[in-house]
Amino acid sequence: MPLKNIIFDLGNVIIDLDIPATENELRKLLGPAFKGSFQKNEQHGIFRDYELGLITEDQFIRGFREILGQNIPAKEIIRIWNALLAGITKERFELLENLRNDYRVFLLSNTNYTHIQWVYKYLKETWNITDWDNRFFDKPYYSHEINLRKPDREIYEYVLRDSNMNPSETLFIDDNKQNVLAAAELGIHILHHPEGEIADILPGYLESFR
């Protein structure tokens, strides 16, 4: 059966991430207290809740302050939280636009309001792109907007149903192995993409479906 739909993850597939950057900023801020505080962060429910859109940005900032035990300005917390977001290469914009000539193209991301606002600002200031969601995708799905997250089965079922996609005609690309394996359980074709340039890798991969 020919491929008709391609679903992209955002982080480390379309947008580069520098995961240690946020950790490094926290280390600068907290000094010797960094390690213990960060371990507590990892276990704290506000991060999952924020990704699921169950709390507002203000609530997230208050919770972040409570975890760190310091009354840090909101702008500083947002700066640190966004530090891991790097950028998007020109080749990826071209890839997405070219793919839309032959496929329906979607975005499926575990993210949050703060990160997406950074993405929109970055796209406008760096690339003069103000129509990201509509220009490059048939539809984007952000976890904080649909209150579902990968790798839970429900999010894939929701996306397939909402955009009327047949799993056997659909490819899902993600850098997280657990996420792609969960999609594969529903019969979706998968491409695990932990590293490399997707604009170089994907065209050759798609040849196998022709």
C-alpha positions as MATLAB code, in Angstrom:
seq = 'MPLKNIIFDLGNVIIDLDIPATENELRKLLGPAFKGSFQKNEQHGIFRDYELGLITEDQFIRGFREILGQNIPAKEIIRIWNALLAGITKERFELLENLRNDYRVFLLSNTNYTHIQWVYKYLKETWNITDWDNRFFDKPYYSHEINLRKPDREIYEYVLRDSNMNPSETLFIDDNKQNVLAAAELGIHILHHPEGEIADILPGYLESFR';
ca = [
       0.000    0.000    0.000;
       1.519    3.391   -0.944;
       2.504    5.891    1.711;
       0.180    8.889    1.986;
       0.914   10.461    5.374;
       4.116   11.464    7.189;
       4.081   12.449   10.864;
       7.146   14.256   12.204;
       8.314   14.651   15.753;
       9.583   18.179   16.458;
      12.553   17.969   18.848;
      15.756   16.475   17.411;
      13.993   15.718   14.120;
      12.953   19.145   12.835;
      14.374   21.439   15.511;
      17.790   20.774   17.014;
      17.945   20.400   20.780;
      20.833   21.051   23.127;
      19.590   19.124   26.160;
      22.592   19.934   28.406;
      22.038   23.675   27.879;
      19.137   23.899   30.336;
      21.068   21.733   32.809;
      24.091   23.994   32.453;
      22.017   27.098   33.081;
      20.547   25.505   36.190;
      24.032   24.569   37.345;
      25.180   28.171   36.954;
      22.164   29.363   38.906;
      22.211   26.793   41.700;
      25.904   26.049   42.074;
      26.607   23.082   44.385;
      22.871   22.547   44.971;
      22.282   21.730   41.291;
      22.452   17.930   41.360;
      20.032   17.353   44.198;
      17.569   19.915   42.903;
      17.648   18.527   39.394;
      16.939   14.981   40.595;
      13.926   16.382   42.412;
      12.868   18.159   39.205;
      12.929   14.889   37.286;
      10.466   13.349   39.720;
       8.143   16.328   39.926;
       4.706   16.103   38.338;
       4.616   19.687   37.082;
       6.749   18.810   34.059;
       4.384   16.095   32.887;
       1.364   18.228   33.762;
       2.748   21.159   31.771;
       3.425   18.928   28.773;
      -0.156   17.691   28.980;
      -1.518   21.224   29.185;
      -2.998   20.616   32.631;
      -1.375   23.696   34.164;
      -0.734   27.223   32.876;
       2.642   28.829   32.283;
       2.208   30.874   35.477;
       1.498   27.705   37.468;
       4.524   26.035   35.923;
       6.746   28.968   36.869;
       5.463   28.932   40.449;
       6.073   25.205   40.656;
       9.560   25.594   39.229;
      10.341   28.204   41.885;
       9.105   25.872   44.610;
      11.332   23.050   43.367;
      14.405   25.282   43.275;
      13.528   26.949   46.551;
      14.358   30.357   45.110;
      12.217   33.293   44.019;
      13.673   33.502   40.514;
      12.129   36.057   38.106;
       9.686   34.537   35.623;
      11.723   35.764   32.629;
      14.796   33.990   33.964;
      12.934   30.717   34.423;
      11.572   30.957   30.882;
      15.061   31.704   29.532;
      16.506   28.669   31.316;
      13.613   26.428   30.283;
      14.046   27.433   26.633;
      17.837   27.147   26.624;
      17.710   23.614   25.215;
      15.994   24.805   22.012;
      18.555   25.399   19.273;
      17.350   25.983   15.708;
      16.120   24.640   12.370;
      18.191   24.311    9.216;
      17.050   25.724    5.881;
      17.149   22.206    4.412;
      14.381   21.058    6.751;
      12.028   23.830    5.679;
      12.669   22.850    2.066;
      12.112   19.170    2.880;
       8.746   19.846    4.503;
       7.537   22.034    1.657;
       8.628   19.515   -0.976;
       6.991   16.623    0.862;
       3.646   18.405    0.847;
       3.577   18.037   -2.933;
       3.217   14.256   -2.556;
       2.112   13.540    1.031;
      -0.039   14.807    3.829;
       2.435   16.075    6.433;
       1.777   16.307   10.176;
       3.611   17.277   13.349;
       3.270   15.364   16.626;
       5.223   16.760   19.558;
       5.459   16.348   23.294;
       5.929   19.994   24.152;
       4.535   22.878   26.185;
       3.276   26.420   25.774;
       6.586   28.061   26.696;
       8.631   26.062   24.208;
       6.178   26.580   21.365;
       6.099   30.331   21.959;
       9.911   30.296   21.651;
       9.626   28.348   18.390;
       7.150   30.846   16.924;
       9.361   33.787   17.977;
      12.486   32.112   16.588;
      10.799   31.360   13.268;
       9.611   34.948   12.878;
      12.865   36.632   13.915;
      15.298   34.244   12.191;
      13.398   33.055    9.119;
      10.528   35.557    8.778;
       8.079   32.650    9.038;
       4.750   33.533   10.619;
       2.617   30.702    9.216;
       4.544   27.682   10.516;
       1.597   25.491   11.482;
      -0.263   25.897    8.181;
       2.543   26.398    5.693;
       4.525   23.277    6.550;
       1.882   20.901    7.927;
      -1.595   19.707    7.162;
      -2.043   19.844   10.910;
       0.234   20.069   13.969;
      -0.528   18.140   17.144;
       1.011   19.558   20.314;
       0.678   17.540   23.509;
      -0.251   20.538   25.651;
      -3.100   21.429   23.291;
      -4.641   17.965   22.949;
      -3.907   16.820   26.550;
      -2.219   13.628   25.343;
       1.435   12.656   25.101;
       3.714   10.077   23.520;
       4.231    7.179   23.972;
       0.695    6.652   25.298;
      -1.380    4.692   22.791;
      -4.235    7.182   23.001;
      -2.312    9.974   21.307;
      -1.608    7.933   18.174;
      -5.209    6.735   18.028;
      -6.380   10.334   18.383;
      -4.159   11.628   15.566;
      -5.112    8.797   13.198;
      -8.805    9.316   13.883;
      -8.724   13.122   13.838;
      -6.980   13.338   10.451;
      -8.548   10.202    8.977;
      -5.260    8.371    8.450;
      -4.846    4.691    7.690;
      -1.917    3.346    9.783;
      -0.637    1.251    6.874;
      -0.393    4.437    4.759;
       1.334    6.438    7.473;
       4.982    6.970    8.487;
       5.948    8.308   11.920;
       9.433    9.749   12.549;
      10.757   10.303   16.083;
      14.124   10.397   17.839;
      12.743    8.484   20.841;
      12.716    4.718   20.369;
       9.907    4.180   22.864;
       7.710    6.599   20.907;
       8.189    4.882   17.554;
       7.699    1.404   19.017;
       4.386    2.519   20.509;
       3.268    3.812   17.102;
       4.335    0.574   15.426;
       1.958   -1.367   17.676;
      -0.906    0.327   15.825;
       0.453   -0.671   12.430;
       2.084    2.686   11.653;
       5.327    2.585    9.667;
       8.181    4.018   11.724;
      11.570    5.659   11.301;
      13.687    5.943   14.428;
      15.847    9.025   13.897;
      18.150    9.601   16.888;
      20.808   11.535   14.972;
      21.847   12.839   11.561;
      20.207   15.236    9.116;
      16.638   14.190    8.363;
      16.690   16.152    5.084;
      19.456   13.820    3.868;
      18.070   10.588    5.297;
      14.347   10.721    4.590;
      14.275   10.986    0.759;
      16.212    7.736    0.379;
      14.075    6.034    3.012;
      10.880    6.998    1.188;
      12.099    5.236   -1.944;
      11.367    1.915   -0.251;
       7.647    2.779   -0.328;
       7.504    3.510   -4.049;
];
